[in-house]
Amino acid sequence: MRTVFTILLLLGVLRGLTQDGFFYSRTGEPVPVEEKQSILSENFDLFSSETPLKLRIISDFKQLVEKKFSPEYQEATLVFYWTDEIEVRRTIGIKARGNSRRQICYMPPLKLNFSQTAFDLKNLRDLEKMKMVSYCEKGYQYEQYILKEYLAYQLYQMFTPKSFDTRLIRMTYVDTGRKNKEYEAYAFLIEEVGRLEQRLGAKAIKKKNVHQDATAYNHVNIFCIFQFMIGNHDWSIPSLHNTQLLSRKEEGLSILYAVPYDFDYSGLVNASYAVPPKRLNVKTVRDRVFQGFCRTEAEFKAAFDIFQAKKPEIYALVESVPYLSRKSRRETLSYLDSFFNIISNDWSVKKYFLDACRK
């Protein structure tokens, strides 16, 4: 039955590429104009829901893996299930992205290119390119890495709206290079920079060598302590490594904000392939090192109070992330416990922050 469905779907995709409409029933038949207009009137926002979105990408993934260092996009068909009975299909471009994961992973993160694709749905019309974090390697443990990295993005959003929106997805990869062999796994989408700019009324900048303290002072305090909380060493504001700078007009001044991304090397995720930078002289990514600049004891305490106030919400989020295993929840909560123990103790605050901060 599944084989029959796949054949019908592929036939529907091929037929759909030559038609004006892009809403189809699960048998590949175009949706009537009246129903299409009703669907288009809905206010769809890709990042407005925490319910995993069901997607399907049909492409030659065998070729993509073999040429994952190529800068060129290859053609793919994206299938988005609007309802159980109706699907949206469009031709897009895909390519591998990322530095370490493109070298380490069988299936690296992807960049989805919508620039030549027309979407009539509100809030999808201006899509150009979007990052997707995929499964790296097949298997249960790698799915847990995906879910914990998704959790890290969700945690950071608790502290500031100057953060990337994400959407968890249940992705089916259909590999035309391997006789349409399918593989299903969790992944997540990361808000494109253009949407981030529009949402925050800011402008993304690519200027390097910006000192941490040239960015919004209280905001960067939270940024650095958050990275310490999740045990992430894989970032740098001056080199724009896993950091996006935003410039925002506030009271006539241009204020810079640092926005982090890519948390797979963090201690919270604890991926088997993750190693800490040699310069830090620590054994594992679970070993925390504060990489922010020095603050007074009172300033650190004020920032710690923000984290302490968020603690119940943080723990509740860990418990609510869908499909995270009991073991992953337990390990994550234990790791967060160690952070809150550190910021609650004068001796450890002195050791990890006051004495170890960057001068």
PAKETI-91867 format. One record per residue (C-alpha): x, y, z; residue in three letters. Coordinates in Angstrom, 3 decimals, decimal comma. Each point is the difference from the previous one (the first is absolute). Layout:
(rec (X; Y; Z); "ala")
...
//
This chain:
(rec (0,000; 0,000; 0,000); "met")
(rec (2,842; 2,380; 0,869); "arg")
(rec (1,624; -0,720; -3,388); "thr")
(rec (-3,242; 0,802; -1,802); "val")
(rec (-0,315; 3,243; 1,956); "phe")
(rec (3,567; 1,004; -0,883); "thr")
(rec (-0,614; -0,631; -3,705); "ile")
(rec (-3,196; 2,048; 0,110); "leu")
(rec (1,779; 2,784; 1,848); "leu")
(rec (2,866; 0,139; -2,481); "leu")
(rec (-2,408; -0,019; -2,921); "leu")
(rec (-1,864; 2,834; 1,681); "gly")
(rec (3,239; 1,944; 0,478); "val")
(rec (0,973; -0,368; -3,652); "leu")
(rec (-3,454; 1,071; -1,122); "arg")
(rec (-0,069; 2,839; 2,511); "gly")
(rec (3,165; 1,594; -1,356); "leu")
(rec (-1,788; 0,801; -3,252); "thr")
(rec (-3,147; 1,520; 1,485); "gln")
(rec (-0,800; 3,449; 1,329); "asp")
(rec (-1,468; -1,205; 3,285); "gly")
(rec (2,164; -1,501; 2,706); "phe")
(rec (-2,553; -1,465; 2,404); "phe")
(rec (-0,651; -3,693; -0,589); "tyr")
(rec (-1,938; -2,811; 1,583); "ser")
(rec (2,032; -2,956; 1,223); "arg")
(rec (-0,830; -1,755; -3,284); "thr")
(rec (1,585; 2,797; -2,021); "gly")
(rec (-3,201; 1,693; -1,180); "glu")
(rec (-0,070; 3,831; 0,068); "pro")
(rec (-2,110; 1,508; 2,753); "val")
(rec (-3,092; 1,864; -1,317); "pro")
(rec (0,398; 3,764; -0,398); "val")
(rec (-2,565; 0,778; 2,734); "glu")
(rec (1,792; -2,189; 2,537); "glu")
(rec (3,380; 1,389; -1,038); "lys")
(rec (-1,218; 3,555; 0,634); "gln")
(rec (-1,247; -1,066; 3,432); "ser")
(rec (3,411; -1,454; 0,844); "ile")
(rec (1,822; 3,101; -1,222); "leu")
(rec (-2,123; 2,184; 2,253); "ser")
(rec (1,425; -1,703; 3,082); "glu")
(rec (2,718; 1,879; 1,857); "asn")
(rec (2,771; -2,585; -0,150); "phe")
(rec (3,228; 0,726; 1,881); "asp")
(rec (2,739; -2,596; -0,303); "leu")
(rec (1,368; 0,731; 3,476); "phe")
(rec (-3,219; 0,607; 1,908); "ser")
(rec (-0,505; -3,567; 1,214); "ser")
(rec (2,052; -2,432; 2,072); "glu")
(rec (-1,734; -2,969; -1,600); "thr")
(rec (2,471; -1,860; -2,234); "pro")
(rec (-0,617; 0,843; -3,638); "leu")
(rec (-0,192; -2,912; -2,401); "lys")
(rec (2,175; 0,479; -3,086); "leu")
(rec (1,346; -2,116; -2,814); "arg")
(rec (3,000; 0,746; -2,234); "ile")
(rec (0,430; -1,960; -3,221); "ile")
(rec (3,459; 0,268; -1,548); "ser")
(rec (3,147; -1,892; -0,921); "asp")
(rec (1,482; -0,154; 3,503); "phe")
(rec (2,614; -2,504; -1,122); "lys")
(rec (1,361; 2,711; -2,298); "gln")
(rec (-0,325; 2,682; 2,677); "leu")
(rec (2,084; -2,037; 2,459); "val")
(rec (2,615; -0,761; -2,635); "glu")
(rec (0,240; 3,688; -0,896); "lys")
(rec (-0,644; 1,542; 3,413); "lys")
(rec (2,878; 2,461; -0,380); "phe")
(rec (-1,424; 1,377; -3,241); "ser")
(rec (-1,290; 3,595; 0,196); "pro")
(rec (-2,700; -0,776; -2,569); "glu")
(rec (-3,631; -0,682; 0,841); "tyr")
(rec (-1,686; -3,098; -1,363); "gln")
(rec (-3,680; -0,309; -0,827); "glu")
(rec (-2,415; -1,449; 2,544); "ala")
(rec (-3,750; -0,239; 0,485); "thr")
(rec (-1,296; 1,220; 3,341); "leu")
(rec (-3,301; -1,510; 1,138); "val")
(rec (-1,745; 1,756; 2,872); "phe")
(rec (-3,050; -1,656; 1,529); "tyr")
(rec (-2,502; 2,778; 0,572); "trp")
(rec (-2,560; -2,485; 1,355); "thr")
(rec (-0,263; -3,789; 0,034); "asp")
(rec (-1,672; 0,213; -3,388); "glu")
(rec (1,657; 2,973; -1,674); "ile")
(rec (3,637; 0,559; -0,886); "glu")
(rec (1,949; 2,990; -1,315); "val")
(rec (2,829; -0,723; -2,432); "arg")
(rec (2,707; 2,130; -1,497); "arg")
(rec (3,345; -0,437; -1,728); "thr")
(rec (2,863; 1,433; 2,072); "ile")
(rec (3,798; -0,168; 0,105); "gly")
(rec (1,958; -1,780; 2,716); "ile")
(rec (3,671; -0,251; 0,899); "lys")
(rec (2,129; -1,099; 2,941); "ala")
(rec (1,184; 2,685; 2,400); "arg")
(rec (2,021; 0,352; 3,175); "gly")
(rec (3,676; -0,288; 0,782); "asn")
(rec (0,632; -2,863; 2,421); "ser")
(rec (-3,213; -1,911; -0,665); "arg")
(rec (0,544; -0,004; -3,742); "arg")
(rec (3,265; -1,836; 0,673); "gln")
(rec (-1,223; -2,229; 2,841); "ile")
(rec (-3,555; -0,913; -0,948); "cys")
(rec (-1,331; -2,342; -2,635); "tyr")
(rec (-3,026; 2,302; -0,319); "met")
(rec (1,156; 3,553; 0,750); "pro")
(rec (-2,303; 2,915; 0,737); "pro")
(rec (-1,713; 1,349; -3,099); "leu")
(rec (-0,700; 3,386; -1,462); "lys")
(rec (-3,368; 0,248; -1,729); "leu")
(rec (-0,224; 2,482; -2,863); "asn")
(rec (-3,464; 1,383; -0,761); "phe")
(rec (1,169; 2,975; -2,069); "ser")
(rec (-1,390; -1,401; -3,270); "gln")
(rec (-3,133; -1,349; 1,652); "thr")
(rec (-3,360; 1,768; 0,121); "ala")
(rec (-1,989; -0,468; 3,212); "phe")
(rec (-3,473; 1,504; 0,182); "asp")
(rec (-0,355; -0,686; 3,693); "leu")
(rec (0,192; 3,065; 2,187); "lys")
(rec (3,275; 0,130; 1,998); "asn")
(rec (1,697; -2,326; -2,508); "leu")
(rec (0,057; 2,371; -2,970); "arg")
(rec (3,327; 1,625; 0,883); "asp")
(rec (1,881; -3,195; 0,805); "leu")
(rec (3,414; -0,116; -1,622); "glu")
(rec (2,376; -2,337; 1,826); "lys")
(rec (-0,394; -1,890; 3,238); "met")
(rec (2,231; -2,245; 2,081); "lys")
(rec (-1,108; -3,475; 0,946); "met")
(rec (1,784; -2,083; 2,638); "val")
(rec (-0,149; -3,652; -1,010); "ser")
(rec (0,827; -3,326; 1,606); "tyr")
(rec (3,809; -0,298; -0,621); "cys")
(rec (-0,042; -3,806; 0,278); "glu")
(rec (-2,855; -2,481; 0,149); "lys")
(rec (-1,069; -1,293; 3,371); "gly")
(rec (-1,732; 0,788; 3,258); "tyr")
(rec (2,903; 1,834; 1,655); "gln")
(rec (0,384; 2,463; -2,858); "tyr")
(rec (-3,703; 0,803; 0,152); "glu")
(rec (0,482; 0,845; 3,667); "gln")
(rec (2,813; 2,385; -0,966); "tyr")
(rec (-2,395; 1,763; -2,382); "ile")
(rec (-2,668; 0,327; 2,688); "leu")
(rec (2,459; 1,318; 2,597); "lys")
(rec (1,416; 2,572; -2,409); "glu")
(rec (-3,548; 1,086; -0,803); "tyr")
(rec (-0,532; 0,292; 3,770); "leu")
(rec (3,031; 2,310; 0,277); "ala")
(rec (-1,584; 2,433; -2,481); "tyr")
(rec (-3,269; -0,144; 1,920); "gln")
(rec (1,794; 0,687; 3,292); "leu")
(rec (1,756; 3,071; -1,352); "tyr")
(rec (-3,304; 1,418; -1,214); "gln")
(rec (-1,126; 0,088; 3,638); "met")
(rec (2,546; 2,714; 0,681); "phe")
(rec (-0,343; 2,259; -3,024); "thr")
(rec (-2,008; 0,411; -3,203); "pro")
(rec (3,334; 0,848; -1,675); "lys")
(rec (0,422; -3,635; -0,858); "ser")
(rec (-0,722; -2,306; -2,902); "phe")
(rec (-3,431; -1,590; -0,248); "asp")
(rec (-0,003; -3,731; -0,719); "thr")
(rec (-2,578; -2,589; -1,049); "arg")
(rec (0,311; -3,692; 0,727); "leu")
(rec (-0,837; -2,186; -2,978); "ile")
(rec (-0,523; -3,664; -0,691); "arg")
(rec (1,849; -0,387; -3,279); "met")
(rec (-0,239; -2,770; -2,541); "thr")
(rec (2,936; -0,139; -2,399); "tyr")
(rec (-0,788; -1,706; -3,310); "val")
(rec (3,256; -0,855; -1,759); "asp")
(rec (-0,535; -0,185; -3,769); "thr")
(rec (3,645; -1,069; -0,332); "gly")
(rec (-0,847; -3,192; 1,906); "arg")
(rec (-3,275; -1,045; -1,668); "lys")
(rec (-2,074; 2,379; 2,149); "asn")
(rec (1,193; -1,542; 3,243); "lys")
(rec (-1,518; 1,853; 2,963); "glu")
(rec (1,367; 0,998; 3,368); "tyr")
(rec (-1,981; 1,820; 2,684); "glu")
(rec (1,602; 2,053; 2,776); "ala")
(rec (-0,412; 3,140; 2,074); "tyr")
(rec (1,531; 3,229; -1,236); "ala")
(rec (-0,671; 3,672; 0,571); "phe")
(rec (-0,163; 3,189; -2,010); "leu")
(rec (1,766; 3,194; 1,043); "ile")
(rec (-1,549; 3,363; -0,743); "glu")
(rec (1,664; 1,762; -2,920); "glu")
(rec (1,905; 3,189; 0,764); "val")
(rec (-2,386; 2,137; -2,074); "gly")
(rec (-2,947; -1,022; 2,164); "arg")
(rec (2,077; 0,615; 3,144); "leu")
(rec (0,790; 3,524; -1,240); "glu")
(rec (-3,643; 0,718; -0,777); "gln")
(rec (-1,257; -1,434; 3,275); "arg")
(rec (2,413; 2,061; 2,113); "leu")
(rec (0,183; 3,129; -2,140); "gly")
(rec (3,746; -0,533; -0,281); "ala")
(rec (2,683; -0,391; -2,636); "lys")
(rec (2,412; -2,938; -0,198); "ala")
(rec (3,630; 1,024; -0,339); "ile")
(rec (3,098; -2,006; -0,891); "lys")
(rec (2,617; 2,198; 1,601); "lys")
(rec (2,741; -2,005; 1,698); "lys")
(rec (2,314; 0,879; 2,891); "asn")
(rec (-2,810; 1,538; 2,026); "val")
(rec (0,834; -0,240; 3,695); "his")
(rec (-2,564; -1,749; 2,186); "gln")
(rec (-0,442; 3,137; 2,054); "asp")
(rec (-0,755; 2,065; -3,107); "ala")
(rec (-3,325; -1,852; -0,051); "thr")
(rec (-2,948; 0,655; 2,333); "ala")
(rec (1,497; -0,375; 3,470); "tyr")
(rec (-2,751; -1,730; 1,962); "asn")
(rec (-0,955; -2,110; -3,000); "his")
(rec (3,534; -1,325; -0,527); "val")
(rec (0,174; -0,878; 3,696); "asn")
(rec (-2,991; -2,312; -0,503); "ile")
(rec (1,484; -1,269; -3,284); "phe")
(rec (3,289; -1,045; 1,660); "cys")
(rec (-1,578; -1,499; 3,119); "ile")
(rec (-2,436; -1,963; -2,157); "phe")
(rec (2,900; -1,448; -1,994); "gln")
(rec (1,579; -0,970; 3,328); "phe")
(rec (-3,263; -1,553; 1,169); "met")
(rec (-0,240; -2,319; -3,016); "ile")
(rec (3,771; -0,595; -0,062); "gly")
(rec (0,522; 1,483; -3,454); "asn")
(rec (3,548; 1,015; -0,894); "his")
(rec (-0,553; 0,095; -3,759); "asp")
(rec (-0,669; 3,693; -0,561); "trp")
(rec (1,685; 3,367; -0,406); "ser")
(rec (-1,472; 3,458; -0,420); "ile")
(rec (3,101; 1,650; -1,578); "pro")
(rec (0,356; -2,724; -2,648); "ser")
(rec (-3,782; -0,374; -0,436); "leu")
(rec (0,400; -3,701; 0,699); "his")
(rec (-3,469; -1,426; 0,627); "asn")
(rec (-1,080; 3,557; 0,775); "thr")
(rec (-2,174; 2,420; -1,959); "gln")
(rec (0,391; 3,708; 0,705); "leu")
(rec (-3,055; 2,236; -0,219); "leu")
(rec (-0,094; 3,773; -0,009); "ser")
(rec (-3,174; 1,563; 1,378); "arg")
(rec (-0,992; 3,653; 0,370); "lys")
(rec (-0,998; 0,805; 3,558); "glu")
(rec (-0,571; 3,567; 1,208); "glu")
(rec (1,988; 1,361; -2,922); "gly")
(rec (2,989; -2,310; 0,568); "leu")
(rec (1,121; -3,079; -1,920); "ser")
(rec (0,265; -2,834; 2,500); "ile")
(rec (1,742; -3,268; -0,865); "leu")
(rec (-1,363; -3,340; 1,157); "tyr")
(rec (1,672; -3,404; -0,254); "ala")
(rec (-2,305; -2,905; -0,899); "val")
(rec (1,372; -3,542; 0,445); "pro")
(rec (-0,672; -3,088; -2,096); "tyr")
(rec (1,345; -3,544; -0,556); "asp")
(rec (0,125; -1,668; 3,412); "phe")
(rec (0,907; -3,551; -1,015); "asp")
(rec (3,461; 0,246; 1,609); "tyr")
(rec (-1,489; 0,966; 3,355); "ser")
(rec (0,169; -2,090; 3,139); "gly")
(rec (-3,793; 0,026; 0,139); "leu")
(rec (-0,170; -1,890; -3,319); "val")
(rec (3,134; -2,029; 0,835); "asn")
(rec (0,395; -1,397; -3,518); "ala")
(rec (2,506; -2,819; -0,351); "ser")
(rec (1,886; 1,922; -2,693); "tyr")
(rec (0,275; 3,260; 1,986); "ala")
(rec (3,390; 0,995; 1,427); "val")
(rec (0,931; 3,180; 1,895); "pro")
(rec (2,514; 2,506; -1,421); "pro")
(rec (3,591; -0,873; 0,972); "lys")
(rec (0,586; 3,563; 1,196); "arg")
(rec (-2,382; -0,549; 2,936); "leu")
(rec (1,933; -2,962; 1,397); "asn")
(rec (-3,103; -1,964; 1,033); "val")
(rec (-0,689; -3,672; -0,599); "lys")
(rec (-3,585; -0,032; -1,273); "thr")
(rec (-2,693; 2,369; -1,222); "val")
(rec (-1,818; -0,626; 3,287); "arg")
(rec (2,747; 1,946; 1,814); "asp")
(rec (-1,216; 3,568; 0,279); "arg")
(rec (2,187; 3,033; -0,695); "val")
(rec (-1,289; 3,569; 0,222); "phe")
(rec (1,164; 1,897; -3,093); "gln")
(rec (-1,511; 3,365; 0,806); "gly")
(rec (1,861; 3,064; 1,227); "phe")
(rec (0,220; 0,940; 3,648); "cys")
(rec (-2,862; 1,623; 1,831); "arg")
(rec (-0,368; 1,178; 3,572); "thr")
(rec (-1,369; -2,442; 2,525); "glu")
(rec (-3,229; 2,025; 0,111); "ala")
(rec (-0,366; -0,120; -3,793); "glu")
(rec (0,508; -3,758; -0,061); "phe")
(rec (-2,537; -0,412; 2,789); "lys")
(rec (-2,578; 2,088; -1,867); "ala")
(rec (0,405; -2,244; -3,059); "ala")
(rec (-0,091; -3,176; 2,115); "phe")
(rec (-3,263; 1,183; 1,549); "asp")
(rec (-1,556; 0,012; -3,469); "ile")
(rec (1,033; -3,626; -0,499); "phe")
(rec (-1,209; -1,002; 3,460); "gln")
(rec (-3,384; 1,587; -0,696); "ala")
(rec (-0,236; -2,016; -3,244); "lys")
(rec (0,995; -3,289; 1,611); "lys")
(rec (-3,545; -1,455; 0,418); "pro")
(rec (-0,833; 0,954; -3,586); "glu")
(rec (3,269; -1,488; -1,271); "ile")
(rec (-0,624; -3,312; 1,742); "tyr")
(rec (-3,602; -0,075; -1,199); "ala")
(rec (1,164; 0,479; -3,582); "leu")
(rec (2,441; -2,904; 0,283); "val")
(rec (-2,867; -2,183; 1,187); "glu")
(rec (-2,255; 1,122; -2,847); "ser")
(rec (2,251; -0,309; -3,070); "val")
(rec (-1,718; -2,657; -2,106); "pro")
(rec (1,700; -3,349; -0,599); "tyr")
(rec (3,004; 0,684; 2,241); "leu")
(rec (0,737; -3,297; 1,720); "ser")
(rec (-0,214; -0,485; 3,765); "arg")
(rec (3,773; -0,515; 0,092); "lys")
(rec (0,639; 3,221; -1,949); "ser")
(rec (-2,315; 1,951; 2,306); "arg")
(rec (1,737; -1,376; 3,068); "arg")
(rec (3,478; 0,807; -1,349); "glu")
(rec (-1,085; 3,481; -1,091); "thr")
(rec (-1,578; 0,850; 3,358); "leu")
(rec (3,070; -1,287; 1,829); "ser")
(rec (2,253; 2,169; -2,152); "tyr")
(rec (-2,183; 3,042; 0,642); "leu")
(rec (0,020; -0,805; 3,716); "asp")
(rec (3,774; 0,333; -0,008); "ser")
(rec (-0,284; 3,453; -1,581); "phe")
(rec (-2,484; 1,242; 2,591); "phe")
(rec (2,152; -1,433; 2,772); "asn")
(rec (2,960; 2,008; -1,332); "ile")
(rec (-1,814; 3,344; -0,141); "ile")
(rec (-1,525; -0,591; 3,442); "ser")
(rec (3,328; -0,443; 1,775); "asn")
(rec (2,407; 2,862; 0,788); "asp")
(rec (3,082; -2,208; -0,251); "trp")
(rec (-0,915; -1,395; -3,432); "ser")
(rec (-1,070; 3,435; -1,282); "val")
(rec (3,467; 1,248; 0,905); "lys")
(rec (1,659; -3,032; -1,643); "lys")
(rec (-1,984; -0,088; -3,246); "tyr")
(rec (-0,783; 3,689; -0,505); "phe")
(rec (1,834; 2,577; 2,106); "leu")
(rec (3,409; -1,677; -0,293); "asp")
(rec (-0,403; -1,560; -3,453); "ala")
(rec (-1,668; 2,815; -1,965); "cys")
(rec (1,886; 1,680; -2,824); "arg")
(rec (1,772; 3,197; 1,008); "lys")
//
